[in-house]
Amino acid sequence: MKTSGRGLVGVIVSAAVALVLVFVFVNGSGVFGGKQAPERADKQGKTVIGKTMLAAKDSVCIQQIAEVRQMIQVATDPVEEKRPANLTEAHVTGALSKCPIGHEDYVYDPETGEVHCQHPGHEKY
Ligand SMILES: [Zn+2]
């Protein structure tokens, strides 16, 4: 009984150690003085993996805005240069009208026809 009890504790301890290692790996919190990727403007993604995935979403945002700009151009009257009053009028709806990271609605200025992302770090997209 006692032996098997100790065995179980051993398993639990090794499982706990494994969990801590996974935690440190996933969070990359620099516990061991490891090098950290530069902080993002939106303070998201504390890990290298997280930052890599967010960087991929950054480029999705760039692509989406490019697409939205095209759709606005298509929806703009070529003769009178009358731009759509809002993104819905340009048929920009759903996921395409929002930042893929923060889900902030894209800001559209009907005066200039400019579209921008409000997400921190995406202002220049
Ligand atoms: Zn964005």
Backbone and ligand atoms as CSV (ligand in chain L), in Angstrom:
chain,resi,resn,atom,element,x,y,z
A,1,MET,N,N,0.834,-1.212,0.000
A,1,MET,CA,C,0.000,0.000,0.000
A,1,MET,C,C,0.867,1.259,0.000
A,2,LYS,N,N,1.793,1.282,0.979
A,2,LYS,CA,C,2.630,2.476,1.105
A,2,LYS,C,C,3.459,2.718,-0.157
A,3,THR,N,N,3.976,1.616,-0.716
A,3,THR,CA,C,4.820,1.743,-1.895
A,3,THR,C,C,4.017,2.327,-3.067
A,4,SER,N,N,2.816,1.750,-3.254
A,4,SER,CA,C,2.020,2.230,-4.390
A,4,SER,C,C,1.600,3.683,-4.139
A,5,GLY,N,N,1.377,4.025,-2.872
A,5,GLY,CA,C,1.023,5.402,-2.535
A,5,GLY,C,C,2.137,6.354,-2.937
A,6,ARG,N,N,3.367,5.976,-2.607
A,6,ARG,CA,C,4.518,6.812,-2.974
A,6,ARG,C,C,4.655,6.917,-4.490
A,7,GLY,N,N,4.390,5.807,-5.118
A,7,GLY,CA,C,4.481,5.785,-6.580
A,7,GLY,C,C,3.536,6.805,-7.188
A,8,LEU,N,N,2.349,6.857,-6.620
A,8,LEU,CA,C,1.341,7.783,-7.135
A,8,LEU,C,C,1.799,9.232,-6.941
A,9,VAL,N,N,2.362,9.475,-5.728
A,9,VAL,CA,C,2.856,10.834,-5.462
A,9,VAL,C,C,3.933,11.192,-6.477
A,10,GLY,N,N,4.804,10.220,-6.744
A,10,GLY,CA,C,5.870,10.447,-7.718
A,10,GLY,C,C,5.299,10.833,-9.072
A,11,VAL,N,N,4.249,10.115,-9.474
A,11,VAL,CA,C,3.625,10.412,-10.773
A,11,VAL,C,C,3.054,11.821,-10.766
A,12,ILE,N,N,2.388,12.155,-9.644
A,12,ILE,CA,C,1.777,13.493,-9.552
A,12,ILE,C,C,2.860,14.569,-9.615
A,13,VAL,N,N,3.961,14.328,-8.877
A,13,VAL,CA,C,5.046,15.318,-8.867
A,13,VAL,C,C,5.624,15.488,-10.265
A,14,SER,N,N,5.883,14.378,-10.956
A,14,SER,CA,C,6.456,14.532,-12.299
A,14,SER,C,C,5.465,15.193,-13.239
A,15,ALA,N,N,4.177,14.896,-13.040
A,15,ALA,CA,C,3.166,15.544,-13.870
A,15,ALA,C,C,3.169,17.044,-13.603
A,16,ALA,N,N,3.317,17.409,-12.325
A,16,ALA,CA,C,3.336,18.826,-11.961
A,16,ALA,C,C,4.551,19.514,-12.580
A,17,VAL,N,N,5.709,18.838,-12.502
A,17,VAL,CA,C,6.929,19.409,-13.080
A,17,VAL,C,C,6.741,19.602,-14.585
A,18,ALA,N,N,6.149,18.599,-15.222
A,18,ALA,CA,C,5.915,18.683,-16.662
A,18,ALA,C,C,4.989,19.857,-16.967
A,19,LEU,N,N,3.966,20.019,-16.133
A,19,LEU,CA,C,3.014,21.119,-16.343
A,19,LEU,C,C,3.720,22.470,-16.226
A,20,VAL,N,N,4.587,22.584,-15.206
A,20,VAL,CA,C,5.309,23.848,-15.015
A,20,VAL,C,C,6.177,24.132,-16.240
A,21,LEU,N,N,6.838,23.087,-16.727
A,21,LEU,CA,C,7.702,23.265,-17.901
A,21,LEU,C,C,6.876,23.716,-19.102
A,22,VAL,N,N,5.712,23.096,-19.285
A,22,VAL,CA,C,4.834,23.489,-20.392
A,22,VAL,C,C,4.406,24.942,-20.206
A,23,PHE,N,N,4.058,25.269,-18.960
A,23,PHE,CA,C,3.606,26.632,-18.647
A,23,PHE,C,C,4.698,27.647,-19.001
A,24,VAL,N,N,5.936,27.343,-18.556
A,24,VAL,CA,C,7.048,28.256,-18.810
A,24,VAL,C,C,7.281,28.369,-20.312
A,25,PHE,N,N,7.191,27.218,-21.000
A,25,PHE,CA,C,7.428,27.221,-22.438
A,25,PHE,C,C,6.370,28.055,-23.150
A,26,VAL,N,N,5.101,27.833,-22.765
A,26,VAL,CA,C,4.005,28.523,-23.441
A,26,VAL,C,C,4.043,30.015,-23.130
A,27,ASN,N,N,4.330,30.338,-21.888
A,27,ASN,CA,C,4.302,31.752,-21.509
A,27,ASN,C,C,5.620,32.463,-21.815
A,28,GLY,N,N,6.674,31.701,-21.897
A,28,GLY,CA,C,7.979,32.287,-22.210
A,28,GLY,C,C,8.251,33.511,-21.372
A,29,SER,N,N,7.863,33.455,-20.123
A,29,SER,CA,C,7.821,34.658,-19.302
A,29,SER,C,C,9.203,35.174,-18.924
A,30,GLY,N,N,10.224,34.624,-19.518
A,30,GLY,CA,C,11.556,35.112,-19.204
A,30,GLY,C,C,11.976,34.742,-17.794
A,31,VAL,N,N,11.365,33.693,-17.240
A,31,VAL,CA,C,11.703,33.249,-15.883
A,31,VAL,C,C,13.187,32.906,-15.810
A,32,PHE,N,N,13.668,32.315,-16.881
A,32,PHE,CA,C,15.071,31.899,-16.896
A,32,PHE,C,C,15.944,32.948,-17.580
A,33,GLY,N,N,15.479,34.161,-17.625
A,33,GLY,CA,C,16.249,35.238,-18.222
A,33,GLY,C,C,16.356,35.116,-19.725
A,34,GLY,N,N,15.412,34.399,-20.308
A,34,GLY,CA,C,15.428,34.201,-21.760
A,34,GLY,C,C,15.160,35.501,-22.493
A,35,LYS,N,N,15.577,35.528,-23.756
A,35,LYS,CA,C,15.362,36.727,-24.548
A,35,LYS,C,C,13.891,36.802,-24.922
A,36,GLN,N,N,13.338,37.984,-24.874
A,36,GLN,CA,C,11.937,38.158,-25.208
A,36,GLN,C,C,11.799,38.965,-26.490
A,37,ALA,N,N,10.771,38.613,-27.236
A,37,ALA,CA,C,10.488,39.376,-28.437
A,37,ALA,C,C,10.008,40.767,-28.022
A,38,PRO,N,N,10.255,41.790,-28.835
A,38,PRO,CA,C,9.832,43.147,-28.464
A,38,PRO,C,C,8.337,43.226,-28.237
A,39,GLU,N,N,7.939,44.037,-27.296
A,39,GLU,CA,C,6.524,44.198,-26.945
A,39,GLU,C,C,5.751,44.803,-28.105
A,40,ARG,N,N,4.543,44.268,-28.318
A,40,ARG,CA,C,3.695,44.804,-29.366
A,40,ARG,C,C,2.964,46.040,-28.863
A,41,ALA,N,N,2.522,46.875,-29.802
A,41,ALA,CA,C,1.828,48.105,-29.439
A,41,ALA,C,C,0.527,47.800,-28.712
A,42,ASP,N,N,-0.091,46.651,-29.028
A,42,ASP,CA,C,-1.360,46.313,-28.380
A,42,ASP,C,C,-1.168,45.473,-27.127
A,43,LYS,N,N,0.095,45.261,-26.736
A,43,LYS,CA,C,0.440,44.519,-25.519
A,43,LYS,C,C,-0.078,43.080,-25.549
A,44,GLN,N,N,-0.401,42.584,-26.713
A,44,GLN,CA,C,-0.896,41.213,-26.803
A,44,GLN,C,C,0.250,40.283,-27.144
A,45,GLY,N,N,0.048,38.988,-26.881
A,45,GLY,CA,C,1.046,38.002,-27.239
A,45,GLY,C,C,2.274,38.094,-26.382
A,46,LYS,N,N,2.253,37.423,-25.238
A,46,LYS,CA,C,3.390,37.498,-24.331
A,46,LYS,C,C,4.477,36.495,-24.727
A,47,THR,N,N,4.148,35.560,-25.587
A,47,THR,CA,C,5.112,34.524,-25.944
A,47,THR,C,C,5.600,34.728,-27.363
A,48,VAL,N,N,6.721,34.081,-27.656
A,48,VAL,CA,C,7.234,34.137,-29.022
A,48,VAL,C,C,6.217,33.512,-29.972
A,49,ILE,N,N,5.645,32.369,-29.534
A,49,ILE,CA,C,4.636,31.701,-30.364
A,49,ILE,C,C,3.429,32.608,-30.544
A,50,GLY,N,N,2.986,33.191,-29.428
A,50,GLY,CA,C,1.830,34.081,-29.492
A,50,GLY,C,C,2.090,35.254,-30.411
A,51,LYS,N,N,3.295,35.828,-30.324
A,51,LYS,CA,C,3.630,36.976,-31.165
A,51,LYS,C,C,3.677,36.575,-32.632
A,52,THR,N,N,4.181,35.369,-32.884
A,52,THR,CA,C,4.236,34.896,-34.265
A,52,THR,C,C,2.833,34.769,-34.829
A,53,MET,N,N,1.919,34.212,-34.006
A,53,MET,CA,C,0.546,34.034,-34.478
A,53,MET,C,C,-0.128,35.384,-34.664
A,54,LEU,N,N,0.168,36.328,-33.774
A,54,LEU,CA,C,-0.420,37.656,-33.899
A,54,LEU,C,C,0.129,38.367,-35.130
A,55,ALA,N,N,1.428,38.150,-35.410
A,55,ALA,CA,C,2.023,38.773,-36.589
A,55,ALA,C,C,1.318,38.275,-37.844
A,56,ALA,N,N,0.926,36.988,-37.834
A,56,ALA,CA,C,0.184,36.446,-38.971
A,56,ALA,C,C,-1.160,37.148,-39.095
A,57,LYS,N,N,-1.794,37.426,-37.930
A,57,LYS,CA,C,-3.082,38.123,-37.969
A,57,LYS,C,C,-2.896,39.576,-38.381
A,58,ASP,N,N,-1.738,40.168,-38.029
A,58,ASP,CA,C,-1.443,41.532,-38.480
A,58,ASP,C,C,-1.541,41.593,-39.994
A,59,SER,N,N,-0.935,40.600,-40.662
A,59,SER,CA,C,-0.935,40.637,-42.122
A,59,SER,C,C,-2.329,40.358,-42.668
A,60,VAL,N,N,-3.138,39.577,-41.920
A,60,VAL,CA,C,-4.529,39.388,-42.335
A,60,VAL,C,C,-5.246,40.726,-42.308
A,61,CYS,N,N,-4.966,41.524,-41.271
A,61,CYS,CA,C,-5.584,42.851,-41.147
A,61,CYS,C,C,-5.183,43.721,-42.337
A,62,ILE,N,N,-3.893,43.699,-42.703
A,62,ILE,CA,C,-3.423,44.491,-43.840
A,62,ILE,C,C,-4.165,44.075,-45.111
A,63,GLN,N,N,-4.278,42.759,-45.309
A,63,GLN,CA,C,-4.963,42.247,-46.500
A,63,GLN,C,C,-6.427,42.659,-46.502
A,64,GLN,N,N,-7.066,42.537,-45.313
A,64,GLN,CA,C,-8.484,42.896,-45.218
A,64,GLN,C,C,-8.700,44.346,-45.565
A,65,ILE,N,N,-7.835,45.233,-45.026
A,65,ILE,CA,C,-8.007,46.661,-45.288
A,65,ILE,C,C,-7.810,46.942,-46.773
A,66,ALA,N,N,-6.843,46.256,-47.385
A,66,ALA,CA,C,-6.629,46.431,-48.823
A,66,ALA,C,C,-7.889,46.043,-49.589
A,67,GLU,N,N,-8.510,44.942,-49.137
A,67,GLU,CA,C,-9.731,44.471,-49.791
A,67,GLU,C,C,-10.870,45.472,-49.594
A,68,VAL,N,N,-10.976,45.984,-48.345
A,68,VAL,CA,C,-12.028,46.956,-48.041
A,68,VAL,C,C,-11.851,48.199,-48.917
A,69,ARG,N,N,-10.586,48.655,-49.077
A,69,ARG,CA,C,-10.328,49.844,-49.902
A,69,ARG,C,C,-10.772,49.604,-51.343
A,70,GLN,N,N,-10.505,48.390,-51.819
A,70,GLN,CA,C,-10.928,48.054,-53.184
A,70,GLN,C,C,-12.444,48.094,-53.303
A,71,MET,N,N,-13.119,47.519,-52.282
A,71,MET,CA,C,-14.580,47.474,-52.320
A,71,MET,C,C,-15.160,48.876,-52.276
A,72,ILE,N,N,-14.513,49.778,-51.530
A,72,ILE,CA,C,-14.981,51.169,-51.475
A,72,ILE,C,C,-14.806,51.816,-52.842
A,73,GLN,N,N,-13.665,51.502,-53.466
A,73,GLN,CA,C,-13.407,52.063,-54.792
A,73,GLN,C,C,-14.463,51.590,-55.795
A,74,VAL,N,N,-14.795,50.296,-55.707
A,74,VAL,CA,C,-15.812,49.725,-56.596
A,74,VAL,C,C,-17.157,50.393,-56.344
A,75,ALA,N,N,-17.446,50.669,-55.056
A,75,ALA,CA,C,-18.741,51.240,-54.687
A,75,ALA,C,C,-18.788,52.752,-54.929
A,76,THR,N,N,-17.640,53.337,-55.297
A,76,THR,CA,C,-17.606,54.779,-55.542
A,76,THR,C,C,-18.060,55.073,-56.963
A,77,ASP,N,N,-18.951,56.021,-57.078
A,77,ASP,CA,C,-19.434,56.430,-58.396
A,77,ASP,C,C,-18.275,57.038,-59.190
A,78,PRO,N,N,-17.928,56.428,-60.332
A,78,PRO,CA,C,-16.744,56.908,-61.052
A,78,PRO,C,C,-16.942,58.281,-61.694
A,79,VAL,N,N,-18.180,58.640,-61.973
A,79,VAL,CA,C,-18.428,59.921,-62.632
A,79,VAL,C,C,-18.475,61.047,-61.610
A,80,GLU,N,N,-19.331,60.888,-60.610
A,80,GLU,CA,C,-19.485,61.959,-59.624
A,80,GLU,C,C,-18.544,61.783,-58.441
A,81,GLU,N,N,-17.799,60.688,-58.449
A,81,GLU,CA,C,-16.890,60.372,-57.347
A,81,GLU,C,C,-17.615,60.405,-56.009
A,82,LYS,N,N,-18.856,59.896,-56.039
A,82,LYS,CA,C,-19.642,59.842,-54.814
A,82,LYS,C,C,-19.288,58.550,-54.086
A,83,ARG,N,N,-18.689,58.716,-52.921
A,83,ARG,CA,C,-18.254,57.544,-52.158
A,83,ARG,C,C,-19.399,56.970,-51.332
A,84,PRO,N,N,-19.314,55.666,-51.015
A,84,PRO,CA,C,-20.348,55.089,-50.141
A,84,PRO,C,C,-20.348,55.782,-48.781
A,85,ALA,N,N,-21.546,55.966,-48.210
A,85,ALA,CA,C,-21.687,56.709,-46.953
A,85,ALA,C,C,-21.086,55.947,-45.786
A,86,ASN,N,N,-21.094,54.615,-45.890
A,86,ASN,CA,C,-20.510,53.808,-44.817
A,86,ASN,C,C,-20.034,52.478,-45.401
A,87,LEU,N,N,-19.410,51.682,-44.544
A,87,LEU,CA,C,-18.826,50.422,-45.026
A,87,LEU,C,C,-19.901,49.444,-45.482
A,88,THR,N,N,-21.056,49.458,-44.812
A,88,THR,CA,C,-22.137,48.552,-45.199
A,88,THR,C,C,-22.577,48.845,-46.630
A,89,GLU,N,N,-22.609,50.125,-46.983
A,89,GLU,CA,C,-23.016,50.527,-48.326
A,89,GLU,C,C,-22.007,50.017,-49.372
A,90,ALA,N,N,-20.769,49.850,-48.939
A,90,ALA,CA,C,-19.741,49.308,-49.830
A,90,ALA,C,C,-19.709,47.779,-49.762
A,91,HIS,N,N,-20.723,47.209,-49.110
A,91,HIS,CA,C,-20.859,45.751,-48.951
A,91,HIS,C,C,-19.741,45.162,-48.095
A,92,VAL,N,N,-19.155,45.997,-47.248
A,92,VAL,CA,C,-18.155,45.508,-46.301
A,92,VAL,C,C,-18.889,45.171,-45.004
A,93,THR,N,N,-19.060,43.887,-44.756
A,93,THR,CA,C,-19.806,43.476,-43.560
A,93,THR,C,C,-19.078,42.322,-42.876
A,94,GLY,N,N,-19.576,41.952,-41.721
A,94,GLY,CA,C,-19.064,40.788,-40.993
A,94,GLY,C,C,-17.603,40.924,-40.620
A,95,ALA,N,N,-16.883,39.813,-40.730
A,95,ALA,CA,C,-15.494,39.763,-40.279
A,95,ALA,C,C,-14.617,40.738,-41.065
A,96,LEU,N,N,-15.007,41.029,-42.300
A,96,LEU,CA,C,-14.184,41.894,-43.144
A,96,LEU,C,C,-14.189,43.337,-42.650
A,97,SER,N,N,-15.203,43.700,-41.858
A,97,SER,CA,C,-15.304,45.090,-41.408
A,97,SER,C,C,-14.616,45.311,-40.068
A,98,LYS,N,N,-13.941,44.274,-39.562
A,98,LYS,CA,C,-13.335,44.369,-38.227
A,98,LYS,C,C,-11.889,43.902,-38.258
A,99,CYS,N,N,-11.116,44.401,-37.278
A,99,CYS,CA,C,-9.750,43.924,-37.121
A,99,CYS,C,C,-9.769,42.465,-36.674
A,100,PRO,N,N,-8.968,41.601,-37.312
A,100,PRO,CA,C,-8.968,40.192,-36.904
A,100,PRO,C,C,-8.400,39.965,-35.511
A,101,ILE,N,N,-7.703,40.916,-34.952
A,101,ILE,CA,C,-7.136,40.719,-33.606
A,101,ILE,C,C,-8.063,41.304,-32.545
A,102,GLY,N,N,-8.314,42.598,-32.610
A,102,GLY,CA,C,-9.076,43.249,-31.546
A,102,GLY,C,C,-10.564,43.343,-31.835
A,103,HIS,N,N,-10.969,43.015,-33.060
A,103,HIS,CA,C,-12.356,43.091,-33.512
A,103,HIS,C,C,-12.913,44.509,-33.404
A,104,GLU,N,N,-12.014,45.510,-33.448
A,104,GLU,CA,C,-12.486,46.884,-33.527
A,104,GLU,C,C,-12.985,47.121,-34.952
A,105,ASP,N,N,-14.101,47.835,-35.064
A,105,ASP,CA,C,-14.616,48.148,-36.393
A,105,ASP,C,C,-13.613,49.040,-37.116
A,106,TYR,N,N,-13.432,48.793,-38.399
A,106,TYR,CA,C,-12.570,49.675,-39.188
A,106,TYR,C,C,-13.227,51.052,-39.280
A,107,VAL,N,N,-12.389,52.070,-39.251
A,107,VAL,CA,C,-12.889,53.442,-39.328
A,107,VAL,C,C,-12.858,53.885,-40.786
A,108,TYR,N,N,-14.004,54.335,-41.264
A,108,TYR,CA,C,-14.109,54.769,-42.649
A,108,TYR,C,C,-14.527,56.233,-42.678
A,109,ASP,N,N,-13.814,56.994,-43.470
A,109,ASP,CA,C,-14.143,58.406,-43.612
A,109,ASP,C,C,-14.714,58.624,-45.004
A,110,PRO,N,N,-16.043,58.839,-45.108
A,110,PRO,CA,C,-16.652,59.010,-46.436
A,110,PRO,C,C,-16.137,60.244,-47.160
A,111,GLU,N,N,-15.598,61.223,-46.422
A,111,GLU,CA,C,-15.061,62.433,-47.042
A,111,GLU,C,C,-13.819,62.123,-47.875
A,112,THR,N,N,-12.936,61.324,-47.308
A,112,THR,CA,C,-11.674,61.038,-47.989
A,112,THR,C,C,-11.658,59.654,-48.630
A,113,GLY,N,N,-12.564,58.784,-48.179
A,113,GLY,CA,C,-12.571,57.420,-48.671
A,113,GLY,C,C,-11.526,56.545,-48.014
A,114,GLU,N,N,-10.917,57.076,-46.963
A,114,GLU,CA,C,-9.852,56.343,-46.274
A,114,GLU,C,C,-10.417,55.340,-45.266
A,115,VAL,N,N,-9.770,54.192,-45.171
A,115,VAL,CA,C,-10.129,53.192,-44.171
A,115,VAL,C,C,-8.915,52.928,-43.295
A,116,HIS,N,N,-9.159,52.867,-41.982
A,116,HIS,CA,C,-8.060,52.570,-41.068
A,116,HIS,C,C,-8.505,51.607,-39.986
A,117,CYS,N,N,-7.504,50.918,-39.419
A,117,CYS,CA,C,-7.755,50.030,-38.301
A,117,CYS,C,C,-7.424,50.779,-37.014
A,118,GLN,N,N,-8.305,50.627,-36.013
A,118,GLN,CA,C,-8.094,51.332,-34.739
A,118,GLN,C,C,-7.200,50.545,-33.802
A,119,HIS,N,N,-6.901,49.326,-34.152
A,119,HIS,CA,C,-6.138,48.475,-33.239
A,119,HIS,C,C,-4.751,49.065,-33.006
A,120,PRO,N,N,-4.299,49.078,-31.714
A,120,PRO,CA,C,-2.965,49.626,-31.438
A,120,PRO,C,C,-1.891,48.957,-32.288
A,121,GLY,N,N,-1.119,49.753,-33.003
A,121,GLY,CA,C,-0.081,49.230,-33.869
A,121,GLY,C,C,-0.547,49.058,-35.306
A,122,HIS,N,N,-1.870,49.152,-35.529
A,122,HIS,CA,C,-2.413,48.971,-36.883
A,122,HIS,C,C,-2.788,50.318,-37.502
A,123,GLU,N,N,-2.514,51.414,-36.811
A,123,GLU,CA,C,-3.007,52.708,-37.269
A,123,GLU,C,C,-2.496,53.067,-38.660
A,124,LYS,N,N,-1.339,52.540,-39.021
A,124,LYS,CA,C,-0.746,52.933,-40.313
A,124,LYS,C,C,-1.111,51.975,-41.434
A,125,TYR,N,N,-1.948,50.996,-41.165
A,125,TYR,CA,C,-2.298,50.011,-42.198
A,125,TYR,C,C,-3.156,50.637,-43.276
L,1,ZN,ZN,ZN,-6.140,45.617,-37.290
